Amino acid sequence: MPELDLSEDMRARLIWFAMETHQDLEAGLTTLLDHYLAWRGDDSTIDTLATIVRLAADLELASIEVGTLREHLAVRQALAEAGCTFADVPQALQLLDLLQALPVEWTWKQAKVAIEHVASILEGGIALRDLRRFLDRHRQLDALGFDEAAALGVAEALARTGLPADRRQTVLETLVDVAGRQVDVEALEARRQELQTEVAQLEAQEGRAAAAVQERQAVLQALRADVATLQQTRASLDAECARQAGGLAVVDALKAFLLWRTAAAEALWSPLKTLWSWQNAGGRADDSVGRLFTTRVRDEMLAFFQELVKEVARPEQ
């Protein structure tokens, strides 16, 4: 067994460890040895320790936080799984700068798709100028309402005609002119159909308006007939009123005569009362006495009405 010769600093650290763990010196050394043996049982422990030492040398650090070290090891493991090292981080940061310069927001999924597209372009051997030219043409076609399939179809149709390349532009211009005229014809036909529909609607409205006019004319004729009937009724009523007015004039005259000629009224009333009294007493108007009373009443009435006629014929006194 080699002699155990410890420096004063090492002795002080061991004593501090024993006091920190509330153990004696031998128990503290035993704890350290057991912890070391547990680490040694893991195959990656020694490598981890060696890596820590190298990292400290590279960073010129004498100590490092445990959490920071764990983060470093986790990032290194993730890089290793992706086939990268810390040396690839600067290039990745440059790529992030490019992604940040994009005019739209991006996610990691979108960034992955974009990188895959870039890889496809590189694998296809497409030059950057060709890509830009293609994108410019694609935007032009999109602005004109075309897509690649339509443009390819036109090119294939021209190729099938067997025309020389220098005549294809002329053919295209002719086709465009004919197509434009056809479009104009179709537009005019569509407009003609719209106008026919409008004419049909107007004719239907005209028919409904004519029917309404006829109906109103019939109502007008009926109203005119009613007016004529009312006019006839009015004429009849006017005649009746005139006739009744004459009767009322006679009545008014009789009333005035009776009011102002009480003696004449009394002379008429006296034989009438005598005749009524005779009839009430059991007499008859056709017996000898009744005939006398009747004759007197008739004479008095004739005289009364003759006087009344004279009174109506002359102005009121």
Secondary structure, 3 states (H helix, E strand, C coil): CCCCCCCHHHHHHHHHHHHHCCCCHHHHHHHHHHHHHHHHCCHHHHHHHHHHHHHHHHHCCCCCCHHHHHHHHHHHHHHHHCCCCHHHHHHHHHHHHHHHCCCCCCCHHHHHHHHHHHHHHHHCCCCHHHHHHHHHHHHHHHHCCCCHHHHHHHHHHHHHHCCCHHHHHHHHHHHHHHHHHHHHHHHHHHHHHHHHHHHHHHHHHHHHHHHHHHHHHHHHHHHHHHHHHHHHHHHHHHHHHHHHHHHHHHHHHHHHHHHHCHHHHHHHHHHHHHHHHHHHCCCCCCCHHHHHHHHHHHHHHHHHHHHHHHHHHCCCC
